[in-house]
Amino acid sequence: MNKEILKLALPNIISNLSVPLLSIVDVALMGHLESAHFILAVGFGTSLFNFLYWGFGFLRMGTTGLTAQAYGNKNRPETFYLFFRASLIAITIGLILILCRSYLLQLGLPLFDTSPEVEASLVAYYNVRIYAAPATLMGYVIIGWFLGMQDAKIPMILTILVNTVNISGSFYFVKYAGMKADGVALGTVLAQYTGLVCGGLFLLWKHRSVSAHFDWEKIIHWPAIKSFLQINLDIIIRTLCLIFTLTYFKIQSGNMGVTVGAANIVLLEFFTIAAYGIDGFAFAAESITGKYFGAGKYNKLKMSIKLCFLWGIGIGLLFTGIFYASGTDILRMITNQEPVYLMAQDYLVWMIFSPVLMVIPFIWDGVYIGLTASKAMRNSMLIATVLCYLPAQFVLSNYYHNHGLWLALMIFFLARGITQTILAKSFIPPK
């Protein structure tokens, strides 16, 4: 079973680590411009799109869990119907986001009480990147579906391709075309549509029978759509809580000054690197637990959960070691602005602790998604956000300022892991 887990996890780790590389390049491109406000603008812009896109992360997570269960149950036609249903929802949402782009911007801007220079760059970033919405959401569906089909290689290839195009495009538009935050956004748009086209080609190549299962009546079968949406409503609530926590952290950081805000956004790149590495085993947990749950093989289900946790803890400790040994070198690579670099150095210690604290909630997320235990996942996130993070952030930031912000974020991850462990007993089959 270790071999089966690694077969799913390693491609996910490789592809996932290209995501923070993209984020690092984006921040580094802004970090080497003439002002720190560009770093803050891209950081805020990323948070704004996290609200827009991560809220629809169910298009990946829900698709993976349901597809894995149908795969484990050997119901091949249903795996294709799930793909088409999710695709229909993704394209519809993406087009609505574009049509409502000006209203969404008006709603989002008040979240970031910042300087006119930062706001201008943020608006320029938003007005370009919003056009990637349909391709971004369809990318969630394609990757989620392949993972549910126990295929991690295609998502790896697609993710690396998209991020390579994104990095190359952003670098060209900023360094050679004279663009700034809008250049980073244009690189993202180009990459997302490249990924959509290539994902469609991979689907037709690997699963030639996909078109034979395009049965409109079964695809828009309302009970099936309703079940898909009910499960994913809980995932939406869970994801919005996570986005809120990270965005609120950035906003509070920015309220402490541009230098503190920029330093924290730079440090969050460490968090992103560790998160995507650990997520390799969380994604593996989604696929393998969903398959064994759908097949009714509960002993193997329990063993797969245990092994995913062991592997996750191992990679968490690895990142802790890397950040301890090379943290200052990574900081210098991201920014050459001395005030931001020196400020970030003072809080680097939090990045050393964070990977180990993230392992438990991340792996549990994978298990919960694979078993479609969406209500328990939602409840654990609400408890961690409302009852633990917000009170801790309010109290600790007043007494310990930026260290208090980071401590509250660590408490958030610890609270998630504890509540998920307690709630897991209610939905994992005893035999």
Contacts in CASP RR format, 6 or more apart in sequence:
PFRMAT RR
TARGET T0000
AUTHOR 0000-0000-0000
METHOD contacts of the structure
MODEL  1
MNKEILKLALPNIISNLSVPLLSIVDVALMGHLESAHFILAVGFGTSLFN
FLYWGFGFLRMGTTGLTAQAYGNKNRPETFYLFFRASLIAITIGLILILC
RSYLLQLGLPLFDTSPEVEASLVAYYNVRIYAAPATLMGYVIIGWFLGMQ
DAKIPMILTILVNTVNISGSFYFVKYAGMKADGVALGTVLAQYTGLVCGG
LFLLWKHRSVSAHFDWEKIIHWPAIKSFLQINLDIIIRTLCLIFTLTYFK
IQSGNMGVTVGAANIVLLEFFTIAAYGIDGFAFAAESITGKYFGAGKYNK
LKMSIKLCFLWGIGIGLLFTGIFYASGTDILRMITNQEPVYLMAQDYLVW
MIFSPVLMVIPFIWDGVYIGLTASKAMRNSMLIATVLCYLPAQFVLSNYY
HNHGLWLALMIFFLARGITQTILAKSFIPPK
1 300 0 8 1.000
1 303 0 8 1.000
1 304 0 8 1.000
1 307 0 8 1.000
2 307 0 8 1.000
2 311 0 8 1.000
4 288 0 8 1.000
4 304 0 8 1.000
5 281 0 8 1.000
5 284 0 8 1.000
5 288 0 8 1.000
5 304 0 8 1.000
5 307 0 8 1.000
5 308 0 8 1.000
5 311 0 8 1.000
6 284 0 8 1.000
6 311 0 8 1.000
7 152 0 8 1.000
8 147 0 8 1.000
8 150 0 8 1.000
8 152 0 8 1.000
8 283 0 8 1.000
8 284 0 8 1.000
8 287 0 8 1.000
8 288 0 8 1.000
9 152 0 8 1.000
9 280 0 8 1.000
9 281 0 8 1.000
9 283 0 8 1.000
9 284 0 8 1.000
9 308 0 8 1.000
9 311 0 8 1.000
10 152 0 8 1.000
11 152 0 8 1.000
11 153 0 8 1.000
11 155 0 8 1.000
11 156 0 8 1.000
12 147 0 8 1.000
12 152 0 8 1.000
12 155 0 8 1.000
12 156 0 8 1.000
12 279 0 8 1.000
12 280 0 8 1.000
12 281 0 8 1.000
12 283 0 8 1.000
12 284 0 8 1.000
13 276 0 8 1.000
13 277 0 8 1.000
13 280 0 8 1.000
13 281 0 8 1.000
13 315 0 8 1.000
14 156 0 8 1.000
14 160 0 8 1.000
15 155 0 8 1.000
15 156 0 8 1.000
15 157 0 8 1.000
15 158 0 8 1.000
15 159 0 8 1.000
15 160 0 8 1.000
16 159 0 8 1.000
16 276 0 8 1.000
16 277 0 8 1.000
16 279 0 8 1.000
16 280 0 8 1.000
16 283 0 8 1.000
17 273 0 8 1.000
17 276 0 8 1.000
17 277 0 8 1.000
18 159 0 8 1.000
18 160 0 8 1.000
18 163 0 8 1.000
18 164 0 8 1.000
19 159 0 8 1.000
19 163 0 8 1.000
19 272 0 8 1.000
19 276 0 8 1.000
20 269 0 8 1.000
20 272 0 8 1.000
20 273 0 8 1.000
20 275 0 8 1.000
20 276 0 8 1.000
21 163 0 8 1.000
21 167 0 8 1.000
22 163 0 8 1.000
22 166 0 8 1.000
22 167 0 8 1.000
23 46 0 8 1.000
23 269 0 8 1.000
23 272 0 8 1.000
24 269 0 8 1.000
24 273 0 8 1.000
24 333 0 8 1.000
24 334 0 8 1.000
25 167 0 8 1.000
25 170 0 8 1.000
25 171 0 8 1.000
26 42 0 8 1.000
26 46 0 8 1.000
26 170 0 8 1.000
26 184 0 8 1.000
27 39 0 8 1.000
27 42 0 8 1.000
27 43 0 8 1.000
27 265 0 8 1.000
27 266 0 8 1.000
27 269 0 8 1.000
27 334 0 8 1.000
27 335 0 8 1.000
28 333 0 8 1.000
28 334 0 8 1.000
28 335 0 8 1.000
29 170 0 8 1.000
29 171 0 8 1.000
29 174 0 8 1.000
29 175 0 8 1.000
29 184 0 8 1.000
30 38 0 8 1.000
30 39 0 8 1.000
30 41 0 8 1.000
30 42 0 8 1.000
30 180 0 8 1.000
30 181 0 8 1.000
30 184 0 8 1.000
31 38 0 8 1.000
31 39 0 8 1.000
31 334 0 8 1.000
31 335 0 8 1.000
31 336 0 8 1.000
31 337 0 8 1.000
31 340 0 8 1.000
32 335 0 8 1.000
32 336 0 8 1.000
33 180 0 8 1.000
35 117 0 8 1.000
36 258 0 8 1.000
36 259 0 8 1.000
36 262 0 8 1.000
36 337 0 8 1.000
36 339 0 8 1.000
36 340 0 8 1.000
37 115 0 8 1.000
37 117 0 8 1.000
37 118 0 8 1.000
37 121 0 8 1.000
37 258 0 8 1.000
38 121 0 8 1.000
38 180 0 8 1.000
38 181 0 8 1.000
39 262 0 8 1.000
39 265 0 8 1.000
39 266 0 8 1.000
39 335 0 8 1.000
39 337 0 8 1.000
39 340 0 8 1.000
40 114 0 8 1.000
40 118 0 8 1.000
40 254 0 8 1.000
40 258 0 8 1.000
40 261 0 8 1.000
40 262 0 8 1.000
40 265 0 8 1.000
41 118 0 8 1.000
41 119 0 8 1.000
41 121 0 8 1.000
41 122 0 8 1.000
41 125 0 8 1.000
41 181 0 8 1.000
42 121 0 8 1.000
42 125 0 8 1.000
42 181 0 8 1.000
42 184 0 8 1.000
43 250 0 8 1.000
43 265 0 8 1.000
44 112 0 8 1.000
44 114 0 8 1.000
44 118 0 8 1.000
44 122 0 8 1.000
44 250 0 8 1.000
45 122 0 8 1.000
45 125 0 8 1.000
45 126 0 8 1.000
45 129 0 8 1.000
47 112 0 8 1.000
47 243 0 8 1.000
47 246 0 8 1.000
47 247 0 8 1.000
47 250 0 8 1.000
48 108 0 8 1.000
48 111 0 8 1.000
48 112 0 8 1.000
48 122 0 8 1.000
48 126 0 8 1.000
49 126 0 8 1.000
49 129 0 8 1.000
50 243 0 8 1.000
50 246 0 8 1.000
50 247 0 8 1.000
51 108 0 8 1.000
51 240 0 8 1.000
51 243 0 8 1.000
51 247 0 8 1.000
52 97 0 8 1.000
52 104 0 8 1.000
52 130 0 8 1.000
52 133 0 8 1.000
53 133 0 8 1.000
53 136 0 8 1.000
53 137 0 8 1.000
54 239 0 8 1.000
54 240 0 8 1.000
54 242 0 8 1.000
54 243 0 8 1.000
55 236 0 8 1.000
55 239 0 8 1.000
55 240 0 8 1.000
55 243 0 8 1.000
56 90 0 8 1.000
56 93 0 8 1.000
56 137 0 8 1.000
56 140 0 8 1.000
56 236 0 8 1.000
57 140 0 8 1.000
57 235 0 8 1.000
57 236 0 8 1.000
57 239 0 8 1.000
58 231 0 8 1.000
58 232 0 8 1.000
58 233 0 8 1.000
58 235 0 8 1.000
58 236 0 8 1.000
58 239 0 8 1.000
59 86 0 8 1.000
59 89 0 8 1.000
59 90 0 8 1.000
59 137 0 8 1.000
59 140 0 8 1.000
59 141 0 8 1.000
59 144 0 8 1.000
59 232 0 8 1.000
60 139 0 8 1.000
60 140 0 8 1.000
60 141 0 8 1.000
60 143 0 8 1.000
60 144 0 8 1.000
60 147 0 8 1.000
61 144 0 8 1.000
61 232 0 8 1.000
61 235 0 8 1.000
61 286 0 8 1.000
61 369 0 8 1.000
62 86 0 8 1.000
62 144 0 8 1.000
62 228 0 8 1.000
62 231 0 8 1.000
62 232 0 8 1.000
62 235 0 8 1.000
62 369 0 8 1.000
62 372 0 8 1.000
63 82 0 8 1.000
63 83 0 8 1.000
63 86 0 8 1.000
63 140 0 8 1.000
63 141 0 8 1.000
63 144 0 8 1.000
63 145 0 8 1.000
63 148 0 8 1.000
64 144 0 8 1.000
64 145 0 8 1.000
64 147 0 8 1.000
64 148 0 8 1.000
64 283 0 8 1.000
64 286 0 8 1.000
64 287 0 8 1.000
64 369 0 8 1.000
64 370 0 8 1.000
65 148 0 8 1.000
65 286 0 8 1.000
65 287 0 8 1.000
65 290 0 8 1.000
65 369 0 8 1.000
65 370 0 8 1.000
65 372 0 8 1.000
66 82 0 8 1.000
66 228 0 8 1.000
66 231 0 8 1.000
66 372 0 8 1.000
67 79 0 8 1.000
67 82 0 8 1.000
67 83 0 8 1.000
67 144 0 8 1.000
67 145 0 8 1.000
67 147 0 8 1.000
67 148 0 8 1.000
67 149 0 8 1.000
68 147 0 8 1.000
68 148 0 8 1.000
68 149 0 8 1.000
68 150 0 8 1.000
68 286 0 8 1.000
68 287 0 8 1.000
68 288 0 8 1.000
68 289 0 8 1.000
68 290 0 8 1.000
68 291 0 8 1.000
68 293 0 8 1.000
68 294 0 8 1.000
68 370 0 8 1.000
69 290 0 8 1.000
69 291 0 8 1.000
69 293 0 8 1.000
69 294 0 8 1.000
69 370 0 8 1.000
69 372 0 8 1.000
70 76 0 8 1.000
70 78 0 8 1.000
70 79 0 8 1.000
70 82 0 8 1.000
70 294 0 8 1.000
71 79 0 8 1.000
71 148 0 8 1.000
71 149 0 8 1.000
71 150 0 8 1.000
71 291 0 8 1.000
72 290 0 8 1.000
72 291 0 8 1.000
72 292 0 8 1.000
72 294 0 8 1.000
72 295 0 8 1.000
73 294 0 8 1.000
73 295 0 8 1.000
74 295 0 8 1.000
77 213 0 8 1.000
77 218 0 8 1.000
79 145 0 8 1.000
79 148 0 8 1.000
79 149 0 8 1.000
80 207 0 8 1.000
80 209 0 8 1.000
80 210 0 8 1.000
80 213 0 8 1.000
80 214 0 8 1.000
81 213 0 8 1.000
81 215 0 8 1.000
81 218 0 8 1.000
81 219 0 8 1.000
81 221 0 8 1.000
81 224 0 8 1.000
82 145 0 8 1.000
82 228 0 8 1.000
83 141 0 8 1.000
83 145 0 8 1.000
83 210 0 8 1.000
84 213 0 8 1.000
84 214 0 8 1.000
84 219 0 8 1.000
85 219 0 8 1.000
85 220 0 8 1.000
85 224 0 8 1.000
85 225 0 8 1.000
85 228 0 8 1.000
86 141 0 8 1.000
86 145 0 8 1.000
86 228 0 8 1.000
87 138 0 8 1.000
87 141 0 8 1.000
88 219 0 8 1.000
88 220 0 8 1.000
89 228 0 8 1.000
90 134 0 8 1.000
90 137 0 8 1.000
90 138 0 8 1.000
90 139 0 8 1.000
90 140 0 8 1.000
90 141 0 8 1.000
91 134 0 8 1.000
91 137 0 8 1.000
91 138 0 8 1.000
93 133 0 8 1.000
93 137 0 8 1.000
94 133 0 8 1.000
94 134 0 8 1.000
94 136 0 8 1.000
94 137 0 8 1.000
95 133 0 8 1.000
95 134 0 8 1.000
97 104 0 8 1.000
97 130 0 8 1.000
97 133 0 8 1.000
98 130 0 8 1.000
98 131 0 8 1.000
98 133 0 8 1.000
98 134 0 8 1.000
101 126 0 8 1.000
101 127 0 8 1.000
101 130 0 8 1.000
104 130 0 8 1.000
105 123 0 8 1.000
105 126 0 8 1.000
105 127 0 8 1.000
109 119 0 8 1.000
109 122 0 8 1.000
109 123 0 8 1.000
111 247 0 8 1.000
111 251 0 8 1.000
112 118 0 8 1.000
112 119 0 8 1.000
112 122 0 8 1.000
112 251 0 8 1.000
113 251 0 8 1.000
113 255 0 8 1.000
114 122 0 8 1.000
114 254 0 8 1.000
115 258 0 8 1.000
118 258 0 8 1.000
121 180 0 8 1.000
121 181 0 8 1.000
122 181 0 8 1.000
124 180 0 8 1.000
124 181 0 8 1.000
124 182 0 8 1.000
124 185 0 8 1.000
125 181 0 8 1.000
125 182 0 8 1.000
125 184 0 8 1.000
125 185 0 8 1.000
126 185 0 8 1.000
127 182 0 8 1.000
127 185 0 8 1.000
128 182 0 8 1.000
128 183 0 8 1.000
128 185 0 8 1.000
128 186 0 8 1.000
128 189 0 8 1.000
129 185 0 8 1.000
129 186 0 8 1.000
129 188 0 8 1.000
129 189 0 8 1.000
131 189 0 8 1.000
132 188 0 8 1.000
132 189 0 8 1.000
132 192 0 8 1.000
132 193 0 8 1.000
134 196 0 8 1.000
135 189 0 8 1.000
135 192 0 8 1.000
135 193 0 8 1.000
135 195 0 8 1.000
135 196 0 8 1.000
136 192 0 8 1.000
138 196 0 8 1.000
139 158 0 8 1.000
139 192 0 8 1.000
139 195 0 8 1.000
139 196 0 8 1.000
139 199 0 8 1.000
142 155 0 8 1.000
142 158 0 8 1.000
142 196 0 8 1.000
142 199 0 8 1.000
142 200 0 8 1.000
142 202 0 8 1.000
142 203 0 8 1.000
143 155 0 8 1.000
143 158 0 8 1.000
143 159 0 8 1.000
144 155 0 8 1.000
146 152 0 8 1.000
146 154 0 8 1.000
146 155 0 8 1.000
146 202 0 8 1.000
147 155 0 8 1.000
147 283 0 8 1.000
147 286 0 8 1.000
147 287 0 8 1.000
148 286 0 8 1.000
148 287 0 8 1.000
148 290 0 8 1.000
148 291 0 8 1.000
150 287 0 8 1.000
150 288 0 8 1.000
150 291 0 8 1.000
151 206 0 8 1.000
152 283 0 8 1.000
152 284 0 8 1.000
152 287 0 8 1.000
154 199 0 8 1.000
154 202 0 8 1.000
154 206 0 8 1.000
157 202 0 8 1.000
158 195 0 8 1.000
158 198 0 8 1.000
158 199 0 8 1.000
158 202 0 8 1.000
161 194 0 8 1.000
161 195 0 8 1.000
161 198 0 8 1.000
162 191 0 8 1.000
162 192 0 8 1.000
162 194 0 8 1.000
162 195 0 8 1.000
163 191 0 8 1.000
165 187 0 8 1.000
165 190 0 8 1.000
165 191 0 8 1.000
165 194 0 8 1.000
165 195 0 8 1.000
166 187 0 8 1.000
166 188 0 8 1.000
166 190 0 8 1.000
166 191 0 8 1.000
169 183 0 8 1.000
169 186 0 8 1.000
169 187 0 8 1.000
169 190 0 8 1.000
169 191 0 8 1.000
170 183 0 8 1.000
170 184 0 8 1.000
170 186 0 8 1.000
170 187 0 8 1.000
170 188 0 8 1.000
173 179 0 8 1.000
173 182 0 8 1.000
173 183 0 8 1.000
173 184 0 8 1.000
173 186 0 8 1.000
173 187 0 8 1.000
174 180 0 8 1.000
174 183 0 8 1.000
174 184 0 8 1.000
177 183 0 8 1.000
179 186 0 8 1.000
203 210 0 8 1.000
204 210 0 8 1.000
204 211 0 8 1.000
218 224 0 8 1.000
231 372 0 8 1.000
231 374 0 8 1.000
232 374 0 8 1.000
233 374 0 8 1.000
234 374 0 8 1.000
234 375 0 8 1.000
234 377 0 8 1.000
234 378 0 8 1.000
235 369 0 8 1.000
235 374 0 8 1.000
235 377 0 8 1.000
235 378 0 8 1.000
237 378 0 8 1.000
237 381 0 8 1.000
237 382 0 8 1.000
238 374 0 8 1.000
238 377 0 8 1.000
238 378 0 8 1.000
238 381 0 8 1.000
241 381 0 8 1.000
241 382 0 8 1.000
241 384 0 8 1.000
241 385 0 8 1.000
242 381 0 8 1.000
242 385 0 8 1.000
244 385 0 8 1.000
245 385 0 8 1.000
245 389 0 8 1.000
245 409 0 8 1.000
245 412 0 8 1.000
246 268 0 8 1.000
248 393 0 8 1.000
249 264 0 8 1.000
249 393 0 8 1.000
249 405 0 8 1.000
249 408 0 8 1.000
249 409 0 8 1.000
250 261 0 8 1.000
250 264 0 8 1.000
250 265 0 8 1.000
250 268 0 8 1.000
252 393 0 8 1.000
252 397 0 8 1.000
252 405 0 8 1.000
253 260 0 8 1.000
253 261 0 8 1.000
253 263 0 8 1.000
253 264 0 8 1.000
253 265 0 8 1.000
253 402 0 8 1.000
253 405 0 8 1.000
254 260 0 8 1.000
254 261 0 8 1.000
254 264 0 8 1.000
256 401 0 8 1.000
256 402 0 8 1.000
259 339 0 8 1.000
259 340 0 8 1.000
259 343 0 8 1.000
260 343 0 8 1.000
260 402 0 8 1.000
262 335 0 8 1.000
262 337 0 8 1.000
262 340 0 8 1.000
262 343 0 8 1.000
263 340 0 8 1.000
263 343 0 8 1.000
263 344 0 8 1.000
263 347 0 8 1.000
264 344 0 8 1.000
264 347 0 8 1.000
264 402 0 8 1.000
264 405 0 8 1.000
266 331 0 8 1.000
266 334 0 8 1.000
266 335 0 8 1.000
266 340 0 8 1.000
266 344 0 8 1.000
267 344 0 8 1.000
267 347 0 8 1.000
267 348 0 8 1.000
267 350 0 8 1.000
267 351 0 8 1.000
269 330 0 8 1.000
269 334 0 8 1.000
270 323 0 8 1.000
270 327 0 8 1.000
270 330 0 8 1.000
270 348 0 8 1.000
270 351 0 8 1.000
270 354 0 8 1.000
271 351 0 8 1.000
271 354 0 8 1.000
271 358 0 8 1.000
273 319 0 8 1.000
274 316 0 8 1.000
274 319 0 8 1.000
274 323 0 8 1.000
274 351 0 8 1.000
274 354 0 8 1.000
274 355 0 8 1.000
274 358 0 8 1.000
275 358 0 8 1.000
275 362 0 8 1.000
277 315 0 8 1.000
277 319 0 8 1.000
278 312 0 8 1.000
278 315 0 8 1.000
278 316 0 8 1.000
278 319 0 8 1.000
278 355 0 8 1.000
278 358 0 8 1.000
278 359 0 8 1.000
278 362 0 8 1.000
278 363 0 8 1.000
279 362 0 8 1.000
281 308 0 8 1.000
281 311 0 8 1.000
281 312 0 8 1.000
281 315 0 8 1.000
281 362 0 8 1.000
281 363 0 8 1.000
282 308 0 8 1.000
282 362 0 8 1.000
282 363 0 8 1.000
282 365 0 8 1.000
282 366 0 8 1.000
283 366 0 8 1.000
284 308 0 8 1.000
285 304 0 8 1.000
285 305 0 8 1.000
285 308 0 8 1.000
285 363 0 8 1.000
285 366 0 8 1.000
285 367 0 8 1.000
285 369 0 8 1.000
285 370 0 8 1.000
286 366 0 8 1.000
286 367 0 8 1.000
286 369 0 8 1.000
286 370 0 8 1.000
287 370 0 8 1.000
288 304 0 8 1.000
288 308 0 8 1.000
289 301 0 8 1.000
289 304 0 8 1.000
289 305 0 8 1.000
289 308 0 8 1.000
289 366 0 8 1.000
289 367 0 8 1.000
289 370 0 8 1.000
289 371 0 8 1.000
290 301 0 8 1.000
290 370 0 8 1.000
290 371 0 8 1.000
292 298 0 8 1.000
292 300 0 8 1.000
292 301 0 8 1.000
292 304 0 8 1.000
293 301 0 8 1.000
293 370 0 8 1.000
293 371 0 8 1.000
293 429 0 8 1.000
296 429 0 8 1.000
298 429 0 8 1.000
298 430 0 8 1.000
298 431 0 8 1.000
299 431 0 8 1.000
301 428 0 8 1.000
301 429 0 8 1.000
302 428 0 8 1.000
305 367 0 8 1.000
305 428 0 8 1.000
308 363 0 8 1.000
308 366 0 8 1.000
308 367 0 8 1.000
309 359 0 8 1.000
309 360 0 8 1.000
309 363 0 8 1.000
312 359 0 8 1.000
312 362 0 8 1.000
312 363 0 8 1.000
313 356 0 8 1.000
313 359 0 8 1.000
314 359 0 8 1.000
315 355 0 8 1.000
315 359 0 8 1.000
316 355 0 8 1.000
316 356 0 8 1.000
316 358 0 8 1.000
316 359 0 8 1.000
317 355 0 8 1.000
317 356 0 8 1.000
318 355 0 8 1.000
319 355 0 8 1.000
320 352 0 8 1.000
320 353 0 8 1.000
320 355 0 8 1.000
320 356 0 8 1.000
321 352 0 8 1.000
323 330 0 8 1.000
323 348 0 8 1.000
323 351 0 8 1.000
323 352 0 8 1.000
323 355 0 8 1.000
324 352 0 8 1.000
327 348 0 8 1.000
327 351 0 8 1.000
328 345 0 8 1.000
328 348 0 8 1.000
331 341 0 8 1.000
331 344 0 8 1.000
331 345 0 8 1.000
331 348 0 8 1.000
332 341 0 8 1.000
335 341 0 8 1.000
335 344 0 8 1.000
347 402 0 8 1.000
347 403 0 8 1.000
347 406 0 8 1.000
350 403 0 8 1.000
350 406 0 8 1.000
350 407 0 8 1.000
350 409 0 8 1.000
350 410 0 8 1.000
353 410 0 8 1.000
354 410 0 8 1.000
354 413 0 8 1.000
357 410 0 8 1.000
357 413 0 8 1.000
357 414 0 8 1.000
358 413 0 8 1.000
360 416 0 8 1.000
360 417 0 8 1.000
360 420 0 8 1.000
360 421 0 8 1.000
361 380 0 8 1.000
361 384 0 8 1.000
361 413 0 8 1.000
361 416 0 8 1.000
361 417 0 8 1.000
361 420 0 8 1.000
364 380 0 8 1.000
364 416 0 8 1.000
364 417 0 8 1.000
364 420 0 8 1.000
364 421 0 8 1.000
364 424 0 8 1.000
365 377 0 8 1.000
365 420 0 8 1.000
367 373 0 8 1.000
367 424 0 8 1.000
367 428 0 8 1.000
368 374 0 8 1.000
368 376 0 8 1.000
368 377 0 8 1.000
368 420 0 8 1.000
368 424 0 8 1.000
369 377 0 8 1.000
371 427 0 8 1.000
371 428 0 8 1.000
373 424 0 8 1.000
373 427 0 8 1.000
376 420 0 8 1.000
376 423 0 8 1.000
376 424 0 8 1.000
376 426 0 8 1.000
376 427 0 8 1.000
377 420 0 8 1.000
379 419 0 8 1.000
379 423 0 8 1.000
380 416 0 8 1.000
380 417 0 8 1.000
380 419 0 8 1.000
380 420 0 8 1.000
380 423 0 8 1.000
381 416 0 8 1.000
383 415 0 8 1.000
383 419 0 8 1.000
384 412 0 8 1.000
384 413 0 8 1.000
384 415 0 8 1.000
384 416 0 8 1.000
384 417 0 8 1.000
384 419 0 8 1.000
385 412 0 8 1.000
387 415 0 8 1.000
388 411 0 8 1.000
388 412 0 8 1.000
388 415 0 8 1.000
389 408 0 8 1.000
389 409 0 8 1.000
389 411 0 8 1.000
389 412 0 8 1.000
389 415 0 8 1.000
392 407 0 8 1.000
392 408 0 8 1.000
392 411 0 8 1.000
392 412 0 8 1.000
393 404 0 8 1.000
393 405 0 8 1.000
393 408 0 8 1.000
393 409 0 8 1.000
396 403 0 8 1.000
396 404 0 8 1.000
396 405 0 8 1.000
396 407 0 8 1.000
396 408 0 8 1.000
397 404 0 8 1.000
397 405 0 8 1.000
397 408 0 8 1.000
400 407 0 8 1.000
END
